Amino acid sequence: MPSSELFKSRDGTEFRLLPVPFCEYCSMPLSESFGVWGRCWRCNKRFREITRGNPFEVPDSPYKFRKAAAAGLYITDYPEKGSIGRLIKAIKTGGGGCDVLSEAIAHVLRTRYADISWDIIVHVPASPGKKISPAGRLALALAKETRTAVASVLELDPSYESDQGLPEAQKFDNMRDKVRVASSAEIVGRKILLVDDVMTTRGSAHWCSEELLKAGAIGVNVAVAGRSVDMRDLEFIGYAGPL
C-alpha cells in the first residue's frame, strides 16, 4: 500500500509528503503494482501517443520537461484538506505559506529527486493583468532557500484565459501558443527549475518548458508544492493514509 512521510518545517509546521511510490515523470502517486513500472497511466498513454508509428525513438520524457518534483498532495475536491492544502490556499491569496512550502520543496529535491539539478529558477507566469502569481511568490522563496537566482522571463499572451471550467481533455492545451519568453539572455545554455504552486494536467509545465527550450535552455525540470489529485485517484491506488 502507498505510504507517506511526515515533514516538519523549521517553524514546526507539519504535513505529509507525497506518498510513495509515485510516477517518475509527473509525481502522480501510484499503486504498488504501477510503482514497479514507474509511471502513471496518463504518462504511459502519452508515451504511446508520441511513439506511435516510430516505436524505436523513445524520448526521455513524455513532456518537454524531464520530470516534475512535488512536495505533497493537493486534493482538488477538498483543497483545504491537510496542512499543505491550507498553505497553498494561503500563497494563492497572498497570505503567506511560501517559506514553509519552499523548505519542503527543497527537502524533497535533496532527498527524493537528487538527480534534478539546475542553474536558475523560472516560474510559471502570472495571468494577464496580474503582477505576480502564486508560482512567482513560491519561486522567490525557493530561490532564497536554495540560494539560486530567479529569472522572471515567461509571460502570457493577453488572450490567455484560465482553464477553470474546461473539460479535462482541453485543459492540457490551454496554454499552448499563449506563453512566450520575454527575454532569453538569462536562460541560454542553462538548466532550468520551473516552479509552480500546483501541478494538475501537466500542460502548463509542458508548454512553458517548450518555450524555454526554444529560447536556448538546455533542460527543464519542474518543482511544485502540491501534486493535484482527487479522492478517486487515491481510492484507485489504494491510499488510505493521512493527508
C-alpha positions in Angstrom: 0.0 0.0 0.0 1.3 3.5 -0.8 2.7 5.4 2.2 3.7 8.9 3.1 6.3 10.6 5.3 5.7 13.3 7.8 7.6 16.6 7.1 8.3 19.1 9.9 9.5 22.6 8.9 11.8 24.8 10.9 8.9 26.7 12.3 7.2 23.5 13.5 4.6 23.2 10.7 3.8 19.5 9.9 2.3 17.9 6.8 2.5 14.7 4.9 4.9 14.5 1.9 3.8 13.0 -1.4 3.0 9.3 -0.9 5.4 6.7 -2.4 5.6 5.2 -4.9 5.0 8.0 -7.5 5.3 8.5 -11.2 8.9 9.3 -12.2 7.7 11.9 -14.7 4.8 13.8 -13.1 4.9 12.6 -9.5 1.3 11.2 -9.6 1.1 8.7 -6.6 0.9 5.1 -7.8 -0.4 1.8 -6.6 2.2 -0.8 -5.6 1.7 -2.6 -8.9 2.2 0.6 -11.0 5.1 1.5 -8.8 7.1 -1.4 -10.2 6.5 0.1 -13.7 7.4 3.6 -12.5 4.9 5.7 -14.5 1.3 6.6 -14.2 -1.3 5.5 -16.8 -1.5 9.1 -18.2 2.2 9.4 -18.8 2.2 5.8 -20.2 -0.6 6.8 -22.6 1.3 9.9 -23.7 4.4 7.8 -24.4 2.3 5.6 -26.6 0.9 8.6 -28.5 4.4 10.1 -29.0 6.0 6.9 -30.3 3.1 5.8 -32.4 4.5 4.9 -35.8 8.1 5.2 -34.6 8.4 2.9 -31.6 12.3 2.9 -31.7 12.7 6.6 -30.9 11.5 6.9 -27.3 12.2 10.3 -25.7 13.5 10.7 -22.1 10.1 12.1 -21.0 6.6 12.3 -22.5 6.7 16.0 -21.9 9.1 18.9 -22.7 10.3 18.9 -19.1 12.3 15.9 -17.9 10.5 15.3 -14.6 8.4 17.1 -12.0 9.1 17.1 -8.3 6.2 17.6 -5.8 6.3 18.2 -2.0 2.8 16.9 -1.2 -0.8 16.2 -2.2 -3.3 18.9 -3.2 -6.8 17.4 -3.0 -8.8 19.2 -5.7 -12.2 18.3 -4.4 -11.2 19.3 -0.8 -8.5 22.0 -1.5 -8.1 22.9 2.2 -7.8 19.3 3.3 -4.5 18.8 5.1 -1.9 21.4 6.1 -0.4 21.6 2.6 -3.8 22.5 1.1 -4.2 25.3 3.5 -0.7 26.6 2.8 -1.3 26.5 -1.0 -4.5 28.4 -0.5 -2.5 31.0 1.5 0.0 31.6 -1.2 -2.8 31.8 -3.8 -4.3 34.7 -1.8 -1.0 36.3 -0.8 -1.4 35.3 2.8 1.9 33.6 3.4 2.9 30.0 3.4 5.8 30.3 0.9 8.6 29.9 3.4 7.3 26.5 4.6 6.4 25.2 1.2 9.8 26.3 -0.3 11.5 24.5 2.6 9.5 21.3 1.8 10.3 21.5 -1.9 14.0 22.0 -1.2 13.8 19.0 1.1 12.3 16.6 -1.5 14.6 17.9 -4.2 17.5 16.8 -1.9 16.1 13.5 -0.7 13.7 12.2 -3.4 14.8 13.9 -6.7 18.6 14.1 -6.2 19.1 13.6 -10.0 17.5 17.0 -10.7 20.0 19.8 -11.0 19.5 23.4 -12.1 21.3 26.7 -12.6 18.4 29.1 -12.4 14.7 29.2 -11.3 11.9 30.3 -13.6 8.3 30.4 -12.6 5.1 29.8 -14.4 3.8 33.3 -15.4 1.0 35.3 -13.8 -2.3 35.7 -15.6 -2.6 38.8 -17.8 -3.2 41.9 -15.7 -1.6 40.4 -12.6 1.9 41.5 -11.4 2.8 38.2 -9.6 1.4 34.7 -9.5 1.4 32.2 -6.6 4.2 30.5 -8.6 6.2 33.7 -8.6 5.9 34.1 -4.8 6.9 30.5 -4.3 9.8 30.8 -6.7 11.2 33.8 -4.8 11.0 31.8 -1.6 12.6 28.7 -3.1 15.4 30.8 -4.6 16.2 32.2 -1.1 16.0 28.7 0.3 18.3 27.2 -2.3 20.5 30.3 -2.9 19.6 30.3 -6.6 18.8 33.2 -8.9 15.3 33.7 -10.3 14.6 34.8 -13.9 11.0 36.1 -14.5 11.2 35.6 -18.2 7.9 33.9 -19.1 4.8 35.9 -19.9 1.3 35.0 -21.1 -0.5 36.4 -24.1 -3.3 38.9 -23.2 -5.7 36.5 -24.9 -5.0 33.7 -22.4 -7.9 32.6 -20.2 -7.9 30.4 -17.2 -8.7 26.7 -17.8 -11.2 26.6 -14.9 -14.4 25.1 -16.2 -12.8 23.5 -19.2 -13.2 19.8 -19.9 -10.2 17.8 -18.7 -9.3 16.9 -22.3 -8.9 20.6 -23.2 -7.0 21.7 -20.1 -3.6 20.3 -21.2 -3.5 22.5 -24.3 -4.9 25.7 -22.7 -1.6 27.4 -22.5 -0.4 26.2 -26.0 0.7 29.2 -28.1 -0.2 31.5 -25.2 3.1 31.6 -23.4 6.4 33.1 -24.5 9.9 34.0 -23.3 10.2 37.8 -23.0 14.0 37.8 -22.7 16.3 34.8 -23.3 19.6 36.3 -22.0 19.3 34.8 -18.5 18.4 31.3 -19.6 20.5 30.5 -22.7 22.7 27.4 -22.1 21.3 27.0 -18.6 19.4 24.2 -16.8 16.0 25.4 -15.6 14.0 24.6 -12.5 10.4 25.6 -13.4 8.3 26.4 -10.4 4.5 26.3 -10.0 2.3 26.1 -7.0 0.3 23.0 -8.1 0.6 20.5 -11.0 -2.7 19.3 -12.3 -2.8 18.4 -16.1 1.0 18.9 -16.7 0.0 21.2 -19.6 1.3 24.5 -18.1 4.6 22.9 -17.3 4.9 21.3 -20.7 4.2 24.4 -22.8 6.3 26.7 -20.6 9.2 24.1 -20.9 8.8 24.0 -24.7 9.2 27.8 -24.9 12.2 27.8 -22.5 13.9 25.1 -24.6 13.2 27.0 -27.8 14.8 30.1 -26.3 18.0 28.3 -25.5 17.7 26.5 -22.2 19.5 23.1 -22.2 17.0 21.3 -20.0 13.9 21.9 -17.8 12.7 20.1 -14.6 9.7 21.2 -12.6 9.1 21.7 -8.9 5.7 22.2 -7.3 4.3 22.4 -3.8 1.2 20.3 -4.5 0.5 17.4 -6.9 -3.2 17.7 -7.7 -5.3 14.6 -7.1 -8.9 13.9 -6.2 -10.3 11.4 -3.8 -11.0 8.9 -6.6 -7.3 8.9 -7.6 -6.4 8.0 -4.0 -9.0 5.3 -3.9 -7.8 3.9 -7.2 -4.2 3.5 -5.9 -5.4 2.1 -2.5 -4.0 5.0 -0.4 -5.9 5.4 2.9 -3.2 7.2 4.9 -3.2 10.7 6.4 -3.3 13.7 4.2 
